[in-house]
Amino acid sequence: MKITYHGHSVLSIVMKDGQKLLFDPFITGNSLTDLIADEVKTDWILVTHGHSDHIGDMIPIAKRNDATVISIVEICNFAEKNGVQKTHGMNIGGKFDFPFGRVKMVQAYHSSGYEVNGQMLYMGEPAGFILQAEGKTIYHAGDTAYFGDMAFLGETFEIDLAFLPIGDNFTMGPSDAAIAAKRLKAKHVVPIHYNTFPVIKQDPEAFVQLLPENVGTIMTVGETIEL
């Protein structure tokens, strides 16, 4: 698989058979991204939670690509009510085998709501995703604080690559994320969800220095790695 980082918490993955996955498609309004929402091509959209900087362009991208949205059931219901034809609702602790691989929805400590016409809609519980495909295990933590059960995830899965937020204020910061990385026992860790807004400005190099040698790395926007 080929994994590309697109700024904030946006990832795209292309499988060997050509299937395309897009995580947390916050493109419009994302000053750090290299993507143009109207040009994105994907088959699957995975959304960790209902904040606008994660749902982002989910609806227009799903409609234009006839893509399937995978998320907590409340977000899938929201997508359906807004014209998305294909969704797959999940909940914390559940897993499902998709054509591209297995997805397990795991907990995240955060909040989740989306404002429509001045009213905040409840968008279900925030989550992270563990993707098992092509013999590899990828963890996208979404927005979260550090929590003790990350050790359980590290014991249960052999995580090849973990994407962890480090922005602080809304999520864990570098020091807590470094503890999380050690509990997860991930072979490689990439920081996400930082520097998009002034309040989440962080030095990713400082985070990487807190990790064991050859574990932490920084993916620049538009950079692709192959697992």
N, C-alpha and C positions, 0 to 999 in steps of 0.2 A: 504494500500500500504506500501511497504518497500522501504526506500530510503537509499542508501549507497553513501558515499563520497569517491572518489578515488584520491584526490589530485588535485591541481590547480583548474580547473573549471569542472572537470569530475564528473558526477553523474550518478548513475544507479537507476532505479525504477522498482520494480516488483509489478505488479497489483495482486489483489486477484485471478483473473482468470489465472494468469501465464504469461501474456504478459509482455515483458521486454522492457524498454526504456533506452537509453544511451544518455547522453548529453555531447557535446563537447569532443569527444573521443581522446584527446591528451594523448597517452600512450607511444609510442616509443619516447624516448628522455625526458620523464617526470621522473625525478629522485625521485619524491615524491610518485608516484602511486604504488598501490599494484597489479595492473592488468598486465597481459601479453597479448599483442594484439592478438596473434594467438589463444588464449584460450577464448576470450570474446564471449559470446553468447547473442544475442539481436534480437529483432524483429523490433525495430524502433530506428533511430538515429536522434537526434535533434541537429542542429548546429547553434549557435548564430551568427557567422560571419566567414569571410574567412581567418583569420590569422592562420598560421601554428600550433600555440599552442592551437587551438580550432578545426580546421578541423582534424588535427592529422592523425589518422588511419581510418578515415571515409571510404575511398574507399575499402581497403582490408577487413575491418570488414563487410561492407555492402555486398560485393560480397560473402564472405564466408558464411554469415548467410542468404542470400537472404532477407536482411532487407530493409526497406523503409527509405530513407533519407527525413527528413522534415527540410526545411530551406528556406531562401530567394531564389527567382527563379534563380538568377545567380549562386548560389552554387549548386542548383539542376541541372542546365544545365551542370556545370562543372563535377558533379558526373556522369551524363549520358554519357558525352563524354569520360569518363574514365571507362566505362563499368558497371556502376551501373544500374541495371535493374528497380528498383523501387524508385521513388522519388515523393515528393509532395511539389511543390513550393508554397510559400506564400509571402505576403508582409505586410509592417507595417500597423497595424490597422485591418488586416483581422483575421478571426477565422474560424476554421473548426472542425467538430465533427468526430473524429476518433473512431475506435472500442474500444480504451482504455479510451477515454474521449475527452474533448474539449481543443483545443490549440488556444490561441490568440497570435499573434505576435505583440509585442509592441516595441516602439522606444528605441534606446540606442545611446548615444553620444560617438562616437569612430570613427574608420576607419576600412576598410576591404579590404584586398588585399592578393594575394597568388603568390609567386614567382615560375615561371616555366622556366627553361632554361635561367635564368638570367633576365627574363622579369616579371614585376609585373602585374598580371592580376587583373582587377577590379572584385570584388566579391559581388557587391550589397551593400546595406546598412546594417550596424550592427543592431542587434535586441536583444530583450529579449523575453522570453516565459512565458506566464501565462497558467498553466495547471490546469484544473478543472476536477477532477475525483474522484469517490468514496466519494463524499460529501466534498472533501478537495480542497483547492486552493494553488498551489505552484507557486512561482515566481523565475525564474532563470534570473537574470538581464544581463547575459553575461558580456562583458567588457563595462563599461560606466562611464562617469562622472555623478555627480549629476545633475539632471535637474528638473525644477519646476513641470512638469507634473507627477512626482512621487506622488504628492498630489492627482492628478486626479485618478491615479491607486488605491490609498488608499481609495478614496471615492467610486470608482466603484466596487471594489472587497473586499471581506473579506479574506485577505491573511493569511493563516494558517502558512506558512513557506516561508521565503524569503532568497535566496542565493545572497549575495551582494559582489562584489569585493572590496578589501581594499588595494591592493598592491601599489597604487599611481604610479607616473611617467607615466604609461599608462592608469590608471583608477583612480577613486576616491580613496582617502586614508581613514583612520579610521574616521577622524572628519567629512568629507563629507558623508561618508557611514552611520554614526550615524544620521545625519540630514535626509538622505534618508529613513532610517528605521523608523524614527518618522513620516515622511510624508506618508509612506506606511501603517502605523498602523498595521504592521504585528504582529501576535501573537508570532512568533518566528523568529529569524534571525540567519543565519549562515554565517560567513565570508569565502570567497573563493578568488582565484587568488592572492595568496601571498606566499612568501618564495621559489617559484620554481627557481627563478633566483636572484642573488645578488641585482639587481636594484629594485626588488619588495619585499625586505625583510621587514616584519612588525611583530609587536607583536599582535597577535589576542586577547590576554587577555586585552590589552589596549583598543581595540575596544569594547569588551564586556562591559568593565567598563563604557563606554560612553552611554550605553543603559539602559532603565528602568530595574529594577530587574525582573528576570525570562523571559526576552525577548531574550537576546543574549545568544548564546551557541557556543561552538567550537566542530565540529565533527572531530575526528581524522581519519586519512586515514584508510579505511577499516571498519569504524564504520557504523552500520546500525540502523536507527530509524524507528519506525512504526507509521503511522498516521491512 
